[in-house]
Amino acid sequence: MNPGAESVGPDLGLTTILAAISLIAVWIPLWRGMRLCLQARSATSIFPEADLQRVMNSGTAAAPKGFAELFVRTFASSLNENSGDAVPTAFVMDASRQYAMNEYESNYAKLISMYANLLPPIGFIGTTSGMLILFLSMHLANASLELGALAVALTSSIFALIGFACLEGLKIRIYGRLLCCLDAATELARRESIKAAAAS
């Protein structure tokens, strides 16, 4: 019976457990960040113009379904509240847009960045843990454990960096969607305010 074959089983099991722990540690913030990205993607959808017009004219108190609707509702309610004052429409429009963007930042962008920024340190912890196991396995002269330690060190860093790049890339894409949906809502608000000014 080969004595080296007896040690391969426990070494392989230890390597598998450590690799699974490092991948789970990367997966948890990545999954939470991805879930936020999906929610942000839904909230930055461009609504049909008829729906936005209805929201602007109705002034309902229900929670807005997206940032375009939030902008239109904030703009309309601000104009109604300041109808007696000489507040420029462009100022109200800019303030409403800034309010919607601040809501996006606080509810989505900052949280996605927090989860993304967690990933590189987690990958670094996995790398240093793998290197520690590698040094121990070199001291014990165990080739299979050395290979497993290298695998843990590399996989944790690679998955953490890929996850970081994915979350940051999605955040950039969602920010572009936010600008598009707010541009569409701003154009509608501008046309409606011109119509209201012409009617009065």
N, C-alpha and C positions, 0 to 999 in steps of 0.2 A: 504494500500500500504506500502511496506517495505521501510523505508527511506535509509537503507544501500544499497539497490539495485540501487538507483539513482547514488550513488558515484562510483559504480563499473565500469560503462561505461567510464567516463572520466579518471579514474585511469588506466584502461586497455588500453585505447587509448594512454595515456602518456607513459606507459610502452612499448607498441609496437613501438611507435615512437623512443624512446630512444634506444631500442634494435636494431631497423633498422639502426639508425645512427651509433651505435657502430660496427655493422656488415659491413656497407658500408665503414667505416673508415679502417677496417681491409682488406676488399676486394680489395680496390684500389691498395695498394702496392703489395698485394699477386698476383693479376691478372697481373700487370706489370712484376713482377719477374717471374711468370710462362711463360709469353710470351717470355721473354729473355731466359729462360731455353729451350723452344722449338726451338728457333733460334740457340742456342748454340748446341743443340743436332743434328740439321741438319748440322751445320758447322763442327762437329767432326765425321762425317760419314767416314767410311773406303772406299775409292774409289777403283775401280778395278785397278789392277796393270797395265793393258794395257792403261788405261786413264792417269795414272800418268806418264808412260813412254812417252806417246805422249806429255804431257805437258812439261816434262823434255827436250825432243828433239826439240820441236817446238819453245819454248821461246815466246809464244804469250803474248800480252800486256793486254789482257782482265782481268777483276777482277777475282781473284781466287774464286772457289765455296766453298772451305773448307780449313781447316788448313793443311791437308795433301798436298793439291795442292799448298798452300802458301809456305810450307816448300820446296817442290820439285822445285818450280819456283825460290825461293830465292837461294837455293843451286846451281842450274844450272847457274843462272845469275852471282852469285858470282864467280863461277869457271871460267866462260867466261871472266869476267873482270880482274881476277888475273891470267890469263893463262900464262903471261910472267913472273910473279913473282913466287918466290919459297914459296908459301903459302901451308902449309900442308892441305891435303883434310879433315883430321879429325877435324882440327880447323874450317874450313869453314862449315863442317857439324854441329858441335856443335853450332856455331854462328847462323846458319840458324834455327836450332831447338829452340834455345833460343829466336830468333826473333818471331817465330810462337807462342811460349808460352807467350811471352810478349803481343802479339796482342790479344790472348785469354783473358789474365788477364785484359787488359784495356777495351776491348769491351764487355766482358761478366761477368767474375768472380767478379770483383769489383762492378759492377752494381747490380748483383744478391745479393751480400752481403749487399749492401746498402739498397735494398728493404727488405731483410730479417731482418736487424737490426732495421728497422723502426717499425716492428710489435710488439715486446715486449713493447716499450714505449706507443704505441697506446693502447695495451691491458691494460697497467697500468692506462692510463688516463680513459679508460672505467670503470675499477674497482673502481678507486677513485670517479668518477662521480656517479656510482651506490651506493657506500657507503654513499656519501653525500645525495643522494635521500633517502636512507634507514634511515639515522638519522632524516631527515625532516619528513618522514612518521611516524617514531616512536614518534616524538614530536606531530604529528597530530593524533596519535592513529588510523592509517589507515592500516589495515592488508593487503588489496589487493595491496596497493602501496608498502608496505614492501616487499611483495613477488616479485613484478615486479622489484624493485630496486636490490634485490638479483640476479634475473635472468640476469639483465643487467651487474652487476658486474662480475658474473661468466662466462657468454657467451663471453664477450669481451676478457677476459683473455684466456679462453680455445681456442677460434678461433685464437687469435693472436699467441699463443704458437704452435698450430698445424700448422699454416701457416709458422712460423719460421722454425720448424723442417722439413717441406716438402721442402722448398726452399734450406735449407742447405743440406738436403739429396740428392736432385737433383743435386746440385752443385758438391758434392763429386762424384756422378755417372757420371756426364758429364766430370769431370776432368779425371776419369778413361778412358772414351772414347777418350779423347784428347790424352792421353798417348799411347793408342792402335793404333790410326790412325797415330801418329807421329812415333811410332816404325815401323809400316809397311812401311811408306814412307822413314824412315832412312835406313831400310834394302835394299829397292830398290835402293836408292842413293848409298849405299855402294857397291852393286853389279855392278851398272853401272860405278862407278868410278874405280873399279878393272878391268872391261872390257876395259875401256878407257886407263888405264895405261898399260894393256897387249898389246893392239893394237899399242900403241906408242912405 
